[in-house]
Amino acid sequence: MLFFLVSCFSFMLLKPMGTLSNVWFCEEVVKFLALWFRKGRNAMMKSDVKSKLEKVIEKEEEICLLDLPDLTLECIFERLTPDGLCSMAAVCSSLREKCRSDHLWEKHMKQKWGGLIGSAAYKEWQCYIASRNKASLLMNSRKKRDFRGKFSTIRQLLLNRSKGNEDDRRVGDASAMSSVMDWFLSLESGKFWFPAQVFNREVQNGQVGFMLSCYDAEVSYDCSTNTFSARYPSYPSHGRRMIEEDIEWNRLRAPTVDTPPYVLHVSDCLHDLKPDDHFEIQWRKSKEFPYGWWYGVVGHLETCNGSESSCHCHDSETVLLEFKQYTSGSRWRQTVINRKDHREVGNEEDGFYGGIRKLYSDKEISLWKSLWPSSTLE
């Protein structure tokens, strides 16, 4: 094309321009050149616009999750399930740090474990973390001693320096493992056994004698069945621990008091007890057994006719405790305690009654009633 233009211009410049045909030819050439340059310019403009659009598209495609504002990321993370947070944390170190945030996991902890995890479980978790960190430090210290015996002095210094940095990271990782996320995952995996109380102990094994009772145990969660296993305190004479499996959620609760299962609970509600009050009382079969908590209702004394207008049972020094899950003639149906000077009372035949807890919460009372046996016990 360029050769054609050069030839045309040479021809027009060398040939005389006297005739009308030559004038017409020049006009046509000028029109052609103007049209050709206009098309070329438009093509260049289109090419330039297309190039810019491609660059914008490429830039948009390069935007990643980490480019989002922190507030947007927080909103996304707050809507993720625990499995989703774990998957997101495995993407990169930056997302791992964000997804391990305690405030994200505290919501999941409260939703699933809030009704079962109490102060006793939290204390046990702190001891669990401390023992794990101590074991990690001892293992690292032992490895350092092994290195000193195997390598030369110069090599030893280099290895100790690099190994020391690695140990610092491991200690840091152990500290990070004390986060709410780690606590949640330890509960879900069943690795962490924590203190709780089990209603109607061994009822699945046909032990109806434990109906409407609640015993201390260490429990572990099985996510595959959504049930728990329980280890009950061992008996000195037996030398073994009873283990119960497949325990449903509705048969568990967090310990209501800090009293260990072998210790008498100090009663602080004796002067408030009156007929129709709901309570829990410690009871054990013999001195070597741990206490369990048993549900009952305060009854009217024999000298009272049961009328609210003339009842003076709350003024008496004695309190009648009734366990209505047993038949009227059962020896377990009633017992009497002293309001002013109550301590453990009983014998090897009928068992021993310990401290008392008055129930003020309708939720606690409803829970006990939901576990009521289908028929009265002997």
C-alpha positions in Angstrom: 0.0 0.0 0.0 2.8 2.4 0.8 4.5 1.6 -2.5 1.2 2.4 -4.3 1.0 5.8 -2.6 4.6 6.7 -3.3 4.1 5.8 -7.0 0.9 7.9 -7.3 2.4 10.9 -5.7 5.5 10.6 -8.0 3.3 10.4 -11.0 1.1 13.4 -10.0 4.1 15.5 -9.3 6.0 14.7 -12.5 3.0 14.8 -14.9 1.6 18.3 -15.9 -1.8 19.0 -14.3 -3.6 20.8 -17.1 -6.5 18.6 -18.0 -9.8 18.1 -16.1 -9.1 14.4 -15.9 -6.0 15.0 -13.9 -7.9 17.3 -11.5 -10.6 14.7 -11.1 -8.0 12.0 -10.4 -6.3 14.1 -7.7 -9.6 14.7 -6.0 -10.4 11.0 -6.0 -6.9 10.2 -4.6 -7.4 12.8 -1.8 -10.8 11.3 -0.9 -9.3 7.8 -0.9 -6.5 8.9 1.4 -8.8 10.7 3.8 -11.1 7.7 4.0 -8.1 5.3 4.5 -6.6 7.4 7.3 -10.0 7.7 9.0 -10.4 4.0 9.0 -6.9 3.4 10.3 -7.5 5.9 13.1 -10.8 4.3 14.2 -9.1 0.9 14.1 -6.3 2.2 16.3 -8.8 3.8 18.7 -10.8 0.5 18.9 -7.6 -1.4 19.6 -6.6 1.0 22.3 -10.0 0.8 24.0 -9.9 -3.0 23.8 -6.5 -3.1 25.3 -7.6 -0.9 28.2 -10.7 -3.1 28.8 -8.5 -6.2 28.9 -6.3 -4.6 31.5 -9.3 -3.7 33.6 -10.7 -7.2 33.4 -7.3 -8.7 34.3 -7.0 -6.4 37.3 -10.5 -7.4 38.5 -9.6 -11.0 38.1 -6.6 -10.4 40.3 -8.7 -9.3 43.3 -8.7 -12.0 46.1 -10.5 -12.5 49.4 -7.7 -10.8 51.4 -8.3 -7.6 49.4 -11.7 -7.2 51.0 -12.1 -4.7 53.9 -11.7 -6.2 57.4 -15.3 -5.5 58.3 -16.5 -7.4 55.2 -14.3 -10.3 56.1 -15.6 -10.3 59.7 -19.2 -10.5 58.4 -18.3 -13.4 56.1 -16.5 -15.3 58.9 -19.3 -14.8 61.4 -21.7 -16.6 59.1 -19.4 -19.6 58.6 -20.0 -22.9 60.5 -17.2 -24.4 62.6 -16.3 -26.7 59.6 -16.3 -23.6 57.3 -13.9 -21.7 59.6 -11.6 -24.7 59.8 -11.5 -25.0 56.0 -10.9 -21.3 55.6 -8.1 -21.4 58.2 -6.3 -24.0 56.1 -6.0 -21.7 53.0 -3.1 -19.5 54.2 -1.4 -18.1 57.3 -3.2 -14.8 57.1 -6.7 -16.4 57.0 -5.6 -18.9 59.7 -4.9 -16.1 62.1 -8.2 -14.4 61.4 -10.3 -17.6 61.6 -8.8 -18.5 64.9 -10.1 -15.3 66.5 -11.7 -16.1 69.9 -14.8 -13.9 69.3 -15.7 -16.0 66.2 -15.5 -19.3 68.2 -17.1 -18.0 71.4 -20.5 -17.9 69.6 -20.2 -21.5 68.5 -19.0 -22.6 71.9 -22.0 -20.9 73.6 -24.5 -22.3 71.1 -23.4 -25.9 71.4 -21.6 -26.3 74.7 -22.9 -23.4 76.8 -25.5 -25.5 78.7 -22.9 -28.2 79.5 -19.6 -26.4 80.1 -19.3 -24.8 83.6 -16.6 -23.4 85.8 -15.4 -26.9 86.7 -14.9 -27.8 83.0 -13.0 -24.5 82.4 -10.6 -25.2 85.3 -10.0 -28.7 83.9 -9.3 -27.2 80.5 -6.7 -24.9 82.0 -5.0 -27.8 83.7 -5.1 -29.8 80.5 -3.4 -26.9 78.6 -0.7 -26.5 81.3 0.2 -30.2 81.3 0.3 -30.2 77.5 2.6 -27.2 77.3 4.9 -28.7 80.0 5.1 -32.0 78.1 6.1 -30.0 74.9 8.8 -28.1 76.8 10.2 -31.3 78.3 10.3 -33.0 74.9 12.1 -30.1 73.3 14.6 -30.0 76.2 15.4 -33.7 75.8 16.0 -33.2 72.0 18.4 -30.4 72.7 20.5 -32.7 75.0 20.6 -35.4 72.4 22.0 -32.9 69.8 24.8 -31.8 72.2 26.1 -35.4 72.4 26.2 -36.0 68.7 27.7 -33.0 67.0 30.8 -30.9 67.1 30.9 -27.6 68.9 30.5 -25.4 65.9 27.8 -27.5 64.4 26.2 -27.8 67.7 25.9 -23.9 68.0 24.4 -23.7 64.6 21.9 -26.4 65.3 21.0 -25.0 68.7 20.4 -21.6 67.2 18.1 -23.0 64.5 16.5 -25.5 66.9 16.0 -22.8 69.5 14.0 -20.8 67.0 12.0 -23.8 66.1 11.3 -24.5 69.8 10.2 -20.9 70.3 7.7 -21.4 67.5 6.5 -24.7 69.0 6.0 -23.0 72.4 4.1 -20.2 70.6 2.0 -22.8 68.9 1.3 -24.5 72.2 0.2 -21.2 73.6 -2.1 -20.6 70.6 -3.6 -24.0 71.1 -5.2 -22.7 74.3 -7.6 -20.6 72.2 -11.4 -21.0 72.2 -11.1 -22.7 68.8 -8.8 -25.4 70.2 -11.1 -25.9 73.1 -14.1 -26.3 70.8 -12.2 -28.8 68.6 -10.9 -30.8 71.5 -14.5 -31.2 72.8 -15.7 -32.2 69.4 -13.0 -34.7 68.8 -13.5 -36.3 72.2 -9.9 -35.9 73.3 -10.8 -33.7 76.2 -12.7 -35.4 79.1 -14.4 -32.8 81.3 -16.5 -32.9 84.5 -20.3 -33.0 84.2 -23.2 -34.7 85.9 -25.3 -37.5 84.5 -29.0 -37.9 85.2 -30.5 -41.4 85.8 -27.1 -43.2 85.9 -26.9 -46.5 84.1 -30.6 -46.4 83.3 -29.9 -48.0 79.9 -28.5 -51.0 81.7 -31.8 -51.4 83.6 -30.6 -49.8 86.8 -33.9 -48.3 87.9 -32.6 -47.7 91.4 -30.8 -44.5 90.1 -34.0 -42.9 88.7 -34.2 -39.2 89.5 -30.6 -39.0 90.6 -27.6 -37.1 89.2 -24.0 -38.3 89.6 -20.7 -36.6 88.9 -18.6 -38.1 86.1 -16.0 -37.2 83.5 -17.6 -37.2 80.0 -16.3 -37.3 76.5 -18.2 -36.5 73.3 -18.6 -38.8 70.3 -19.4 -36.7 67.2 -20.2 -39.8 65.1 -23.2 -40.7 67.3 -23.8 -37.3 69.0 -23.7 -39.0 72.4 -21.3 -39.1 75.3 -19.3 -41.6 77.3 -19.0 -41.2 81.1 -16.4 -42.4 83.6 -17.7 -42.4 87.2 -15.5 -42.1 90.3 -13.9 -45.4 91.3 -14.9 -47.1 94.5 -12.0 -48.0 96.9 -13.2 -51.5 97.5 -13.8 -52.2 93.8 -10.7 -50.6 92.4 -12.3 -49.9 89.1 -14.2 -47.1 87.3 -17.7 -47.7 85.9 -18.0 -46.5 82.3 -21.3 -45.8 80.6 -21.7 -45.1 76.9 -24.3 -43.7 74.5 -25.5 -41.0 76.9 -27.9 -38.4 75.3 -27.6 -34.7 75.7 -30.7 -34.4 77.8 -29.2 -36.6 80.5 -26.2 -34.3 81.2 -25.7 -30.9 82.9 -22.9 -28.8 84.2 -22.1 -29.3 87.9 -24.3 -26.9 89.9 -21.9 -26.6 92.9 -18.2 -26.9 93.3 -18.5 -29.6 96.0 -16.5 -32.7 95.0 -18.5 -36.0 95.0 -16.9 -37.3 98.2 -17.4 -34.1 100.2 -20.4 -33.0 102.2 -22.1 -30.0 100.7 -22.7 -27.1 103.1 -26.4 -26.4 103.1 -27.4 -22.7 103.1 -31.1 -23.0 102.5 -32.4 -25.0 105.5 -34.2 -22.1 107.0 -36.0 -21.3 103.7 -37.4 -24.8 103.2 -41.2 -25.1 103.4 -43.8 -27.6 102.0 -43.9 -28.0 98.2 -40.4 -26.6 97.8 -38.3 -28.6 95.3 -34.8 -29.6 96.3 -31.8 -31.8 95.6 -30.1 -33.7 98.4 -26.8 -35.7 98.5 -27.2 -39.4 99.1 -24.8 -42.3 99.1 -25.2 -46.0 99.8 -22.2 -46.2 102.1 -19.3 -44.1 103.4 -16.9 -45.3 100.7 -19.3 -44.3 97.8 -19.4 -40.9 96.2 -22.5 -38.7 96.7 -25.2 -38.4 94.1 -27.8 -35.7 94.0 -31.5 -36.9 94.4 -34.6 -34.9 93.5 -37.4 -34.5 96.1 -40.2 -32.2 97.4 -40.6 -30.9 100.9 -43.7 -32.4 102.5 -46.0 -31.6 105.4 -45.2 -33.0 108.9 -47.4 -35.6 110.4 -48.7 -33.1 112.9 -49.9 -30.8 110.0 -53.2 -31.3 108.2 -51.8 -29.9 105.0 -53.9 -26.8 104.9 -52.0 -23.7 103.7 -53.9 -21.4 106.1 -53.0 -23.4 109.2 -49.6 -24.9 108.2 -46.7 -24.2 110.5 -44.2 -26.7 109.1 -41.8 -23.9 108.1 -41.6 -23.0 111.8 -40.6 -26.5 112.9 -37.0 -27.5 113.6 -37.6 -30.7 111.5 -38.2 -30.9 107.8 -39.9 -33.8 106.0 -38.3 -34.7 102.7 -40.4 -36.7 100.2 -39.3 -38.7 97.2 -42.5 -39.3 95.3 -41.0 -41.5 92.7 -41.2 -44.3 95.3 -44.4 -46.0 96.5 -46.0 -44.9 99.8 -44.8 -47.9 101.7 -41.2 -47.8 100.4 -38.4 -47.1 102.9 -37.0 -44.6 100.4 -40.2 -42.5 100.3 -39.5 -40.1 103.2 -36.8 -39.0 105.6 -36.7 -36.3 108.2 -33.7 -33.9 108.9 -33.0 -31.3 111.5 -33.3 -27.7 110.2 -30.9 -26.1 112.7 -28.2 -28.8 113.0 -28.1 -30.8 109.8 -25.2 -33.0 109.0 -24.8 -36.3 107.2 -27.4 -38.7 108.7 -28.3 -42.3 107.9 -26.9 -45.8 108.3 -25.4 -48.6 106.2 -28.9 -50.1 105.5 -30.8 -47.0 104.3 -27.8 -45.0 103.1 -26.5 -41.6 104.1 -28.2 -38.2 103.4 -25.9 -35.2 103.0 -26.2 -31.5 102.0 -29.3 -30.0 100.5 -29.8 -27.6 97.5 -33.1 -25.7 97.2 -34.2 -25.4 93.5 -35.3 -21.9 92.7 -35.2 -22.2 88.9 -38.3 -23.4 87.0 -35.9 -24.7 84.3 -34.2 -27.0 86.8 -37.5 -28.2 88.2 -38.9 -28.9 84.6 -35.7 -30.9 83.8 -36.2 -33.1 86.8 -39.9 -33.6 86.0 -39.1 -34.6 82.4 -37.0 -37.5 83.7 -39.9 -38.8 85.9 -40.2 -42.6 85.7 -43.1 -44.1 83.8 -44.1 -46.1 86.9 -43.5 -45.7 90.7 -40.5 -47.5 92.2 -40.5 -49.9 95.1 
